[in-house]
Amino acid sequence: MFCIHKSPRLGVHVGGAGAAVVVKPASGGSAIATTRVSHDADASALGAAILAAFTVDSTVLIERFVRGREVTCGVLEGPDG
């Protein structure tokens, strides 16, 4: 996993990643401004995904894509904590 912080000058080097990645804001849930970038995409696709994530948060995560089903579970606090 990579973590990128927003800065005035963003340079991205893509080389030999060999796998699809998921680009998403560090906060805001897993569906908002989240993009899957395939292993054979060019650097402009990765750059566009990073810029889209930066519209939501100042920190962006880039993780290796893992095929599977995403499950969401709400957690409620009870009266005794």
Secondary structure by P-SEA (a helix, b strand, c coil): ccccccccbbbbbbccccbbbbbbcccccccccbbbbcccccaaaaaaaaaaaaacccbbbbbcccbbbbbbbbbbbcccc
